[in-house]
């Protein structure tokens, strides 16, 4: 029973973060802190190297912009719970799902002959895709 508490709490808080990101495009600071706290629940270890899985998001955010600090903090907190390999796999899956979503949206807009306004960027909430990616990533 003890081994199931950690993943259930982890995905519950990650689900709350996804809903918050969808509704407000904001991830409250307590959510990554809560996930980091969940990593302290025994009997599994805290994966400090999992923090490195957020490095691609950090580098992208610093160099290209467009990624919020909450997404980066949340990915790092996920790494504390799941470890580097599973978090990186989940992050890659999340980004692939986001690209697929964007591509389908572009095709639909093309079919409908809708045009995007010049200079107006499309913003997507990352955490719902991160949630799906992490669900898939724990299978690895």
N, C-alpha and C positions, 0 to 999 in steps of 0.2 A: 504494500500500500504506500509505503514511504517513497518508493521510486516513481510513483505516478504523480505525486503532488507537484513536483518541480515542472514537468512539461505542461501540466494542466494550467498552472498559474502563469507560466511563460506565455502560452498561446492565448490565454485570457487577456493578459495585459497587452500583448501584441495586437489582438483583435480590437481592444479599446483604442489603441493608437491608430489603427487603420480607420476606424469610424471617425475619430477626431480629425485625421488627415483628410478624409473625404468631405467632411462637413465644413471644416474651418481652414484647411490647408496649414494647420498648426499642430505641433506635437508638444503638449505640455512637458516641462522639464521633469516632472515627477514620474513620467512613464519610463524613460530610459533608466532613471534611478531605481524604480521599482523592479525592472528587469535585472539590473545589476544586483539588487538585493536578493532576487530569486536565485541568482547564481551561487549564493552562500548557503542555500538549503542543502543539507547532506542527503545522501551519502556520496553524491558525485562531486568531483573536484571543480574548482573555479578555473576556467581556461583563460589565463592571462594572455596567452598568445592569440586568443580569439579576437582581441582588440585590433590586431593587425589586419583583420578582414575588412575593417572599415577604411583602411588606407586608400583603396582606389576611389572611394567616394570623396574622401578628404582631398586628394590630389585633384580630382575633377572639380570639386567645389572651389578650390583655390585658384586653379588655372583657367577654367572655363566658366565658372559660375553656374547658376541654375539649380544647384542642390542645396537644400536647406540644412542648417546645422542640426536640426532635430533628426533628420534622416541619418546623418553621420553618427550622431550620438546613439541612436537606436540600433544601428548596425553594429557598433562597437559593443553595446550592451548585449546584443544577441550573441556576439562572439564569446562573451564571458560565460554564457550558459551552454552554447552548443559546441564551442571550440572552433579553431581556425578553419579546418577542412570543411566541416558541415556548414559553417556560416558563409564561407566563400562560395561553396556550391549553391547554397540558398540564394545568395546575392546574385550570382551569375544567372540562375533560373529566374529570379525576379526581374532582372534587367532584360532577359530574353522575352519574358511575358509582356513587359512594358513596350518593348520594340514591336512585338506582334500586335498589341493593342493599338499602338500608334499607326502601324502599317495598315491595319484594317480600317481605322478611322480615316486615313488618307484616301484609301480606295473608295470608301463610302462618299467622302466629300467630292471626289473626282466624278463618281457616277452621278451624283446630284448636281454637279457643276457648281459647287460652292467654292468660293475663293476666300482664302485667308487674307486678312488685311496686312498690307506691307508693314513690316517692323513689329507686328504683334506676335509675340511668342506664345506657343501653347505650353501650358503648365499642367503637369499631371501629378497627382498624389502618388508618392512612391511606396508608402507603407502598405497599402492593400496588396501590391505586387510582392513586397517584401514578406508579408504574411504567407502568401501562397508559395513563394520560393522557399521559405524556411520550413513549411510543411513538407515540401518535396525534398528539401535538403537533409532532413533528419533521416531519410531513408538510406542515405549514403553511409 
